[in-house]
Amino acid sequence: MVSDRVIIEVDKIVRTLFAPAITVRPRPGKEFPEANLSEVERCHVIGLMRVDHVGEICAQALYQGQALSSGNSATKDALVEAANEETEHLAWTEQRIQELMGRKSCLNLFWYSGAFALGVLAGTAGDRWNLGFLAETERQVEAHLDSHLRELPPRDLRSRAIVDQMRLDEIRHAEMALELGGGRLPVPIVVAMKLAARFMTRTAYYV
């Protein structure tokens, strides 16, 4: 029924934005001792992890929007599988922010709404473009996580382990999307996605 589907989707939104995320896999890096960071380093790591957390908020919204508007069951299953792992990423980054005594972005509802709209738009374009959008998103996230690995203090093994595992998962998600028939997006759309991601990362680092 339509009403049941609406309730399920609203529940997903509430859980993503307001409930603690749940992880099945052990959090990477939890076995490492806490690094002795300076105040400047701690604030920088919090900013980076906040950006990563917002990225996972957006991933949940994208996948939800894409799955909602896709008419292909195989595509929906792939999106649900990826979303489950992104939920774990959400939990890992949230826990790390708490450990560092930081806070999550104040604009999470804004990030979620925008990403959800993009996901619905991608889903209505057909599976080839839907999956292509997923693959390109994951490629850009991989590059973004690579940059964070370069910026994180080398001795902060806890944060580095989280980002490294997230990066490996994103690579696998992109490969999965391409194997299912994802197409290469037109250059203007790729550029627009990069510009939007740059705005998000620069804003979420502080707010």
C-alpha positions in Angstrom: 0.0 0.0 0.0 1.1 3.6 -0.7 0.6 4.6 2.9 2.8 1.8 4.2 5.5 2.8 1.7 5.3 6.4 2.8 5.7 5.4 6.5 8.7 3.2 5.7 10.4 6.0 3.8 9.7 8.6 6.5 11.0 6.1 9.1 14.3 5.9 7.0 14.6 9.6 7.0 14.1 10.0 10.7 16.5 7.1 11.5 19.2 8.6 9.3 19.0 12.1 10.6 18.0 11.7 14.3 18.8 8.1 15.5 22.2 6.7 16.2 23.4 4.7 13.2 23.9 1.0 13.7 26.9 -1.0 12.4 27.2 -4.8 12.0 30.9 -4.9 11.2 33.3 -3.9 13.9 34.4 -0.3 13.6 37.8 -0.1 11.9 40.6 1.2 14.0 38.9 0.8 17.3 41.7 -1.4 18.6 44.2 1.4 18.2 45.0 3.7 21.1 43.8 7.3 20.9 46.4 9.6 19.3 47.8 12.5 21.3 46.6 15.3 19.0 47.2 19.0 19.4 44.1 21.2 19.7 44.6 22.3 16.1 44.9 18.7 14.9 41.9 17.6 16.8 39.7 20.4 15.4 41.0 19.6 11.9 40.2 15.8 12.3 36.7 16.7 13.6 36.1 18.9 10.5 37.2 16.1 8.2 35.1 13.5 9.9 32.1 15.8 9.9 32.5 16.1 6.2 32.7 12.4 5.9 29.6 12.0 8.1 27.7 14.5 5.9 28.8 12.4 2.8 27.2 9.4 4.4 24.0 11.3 5.1 23.9 12.3 1.4 24.6 8.7 0.4 21.6 7.4 2.4 19.4 10.1 0.8 20.7 9.4 -2.7 20.2 5.6 -2.5 16.8 6.1 -1.0 15.7 8.4 -3.7 17.2 6.2 -6.4 15.6 3.0 -5.1 12.3 4.7 -4.7 12.2 5.9 -8.3 13.8 2.9 -10.0 11.6 0.3 -11.6 14.2 -2.5 -11.8 14.4 -5.0 -8.9 18.1 -5.8 -9.4 19.0 -2.1 -9.3 16.9 -1.7 -6.2 18.7 -4.6 -4.5 22.1 -3.2 -5.4 21.1 0.2 -4.0 19.8 -1.4 -0.7 23.0 -3.4 -0.3 25.2 -0.3 -0.8 22.9 1.8 1.5 23.4 -0.8 4.3 27.2 -0.4 4.1 26.8 3.4 4.0 24.8 3.1 7.2 27.8 1.5 8.8 30.0 4.3 7.5 27.5 6.7 9.1 27.9 4.9 12.5 31.7 4.9 12.3 32.1 8.6 11.5 29.4 9.5 14.1 31.2 7.5 16.8 34.6 9.0 15.9 33.2 12.6 16.0 31.9 11.8 19.5 35.2 10.4 20.6 36.9 13.6 19.5 34.3 15.7 21.4 33.0 17.3 18.2 29.6 17.8 16.7 27.8 16.8 13.6 26.8 19.3 10.9 23.9 21.6 11.7 22.7 21.4 8.1 22.1 17.6 7.8 18.4 18.1 7.0 19.4 20.4 4.1 22.1 18.0 2.8 19.6 15.1 3.0 16.9 16.9 1.2 19.1 18.0 -1.7 20.6 14.5 -2.1 17.2 12.8 -2.0 15.9 15.0 -4.8 19.0 14.2 -6.9 18.5 10.5 -6.2 14.8 10.6 -7.4 15.9 12.5 -10.5 18.6 9.9 -11.3 16.2 7.1 -10.7 13.6 8.4 -13.1 16.2 8.8 -15.8 16.4 5.0 -16.2 18.7 2.3 -14.9 21.7 3.0 -17.1 21.9 6.6 -15.9 20.8 5.7 -12.4 23.6 3.3 -12.0 26.0 5.6 -13.9 25.2 8.3 -11.4 25.9 5.9 -8.5 29.2 4.9 -10.0 30.3 8.5 -10.6 29.2 9.4 -7.1 31.3 6.7 -5.6 34.3 7.6 -7.8 34.2 11.1 -6.5 33.8 10.0 -2.9 36.8 7.7 -3.4 38.9 10.7 -4.5 37.6 12.8 -1.6 38.5 10.1 0.9 42.0 9.8 -0.7 42.5 13.5 0.1 41.4 13.0 3.7 43.9 10.2 4.1 46.6 12.7 3.0 45.4 15.3 5.4 44.8 13.2 8.5 47.6 13.2 11.0 49.7 10.0 10.4 49.5 9.0 14.1 45.7 9.2 14.2 45.3 5.5 13.3 41.7 5.4 14.5 40.5 7.9 12.0 42.7 6.7 9.2 41.4 3.1 9.5 37.8 4.3 9.2 38.5 6.4 6.1 40.6 3.6 4.5 37.8 1.0 4.9 35.2 3.5 3.7 37.3 4.1 0.6 37.5 0.3 -0.1 33.7 0.0 0.2 33.1 2.9 -2.2 35.4 1.4 -4.8 33.4 -1.8 -4.6 30.1 0.0 -4.9 31.3 1.8 -8.1 32.4 -1.5 -9.6 29.1 -3.1 -8.7 27.2 -0.2 -10.4 29.2 -0.6 -13.6 28.8 -4.3 -13.7 25.0 -3.9 -13.5 25.1 -1.7 -16.6 25.8 1.8 -15.4 26.7 4.2 -18.2 29.3 7.0 -18.2 27.7 10.4 -17.4 28.0 13.4 -19.7 30.9 15.7 -18.8 28.7 18.7 -17.8 26.9 16.5 -15.2 30.2 15.2 -13.8 31.5 18.8 -13.5 28.2 19.9 -11.8 28.5 17.0 -9.3 32.1 18.0 -8.5 31.1 21.6 -7.9 28.2 20.6 -5.7 30.5 18.2 -3.7 33.0 21.0 -3.3 30.4 23.3 -1.8 29.2 20.6 0.5 32.7 19.7 1.8 33.8 23.3 2.3 30.6 24.1 4.2 30.3 21.0 6.3 33.8 21.3 7.5 32.7 24.3 9.6 29.0 24.1 9.9 
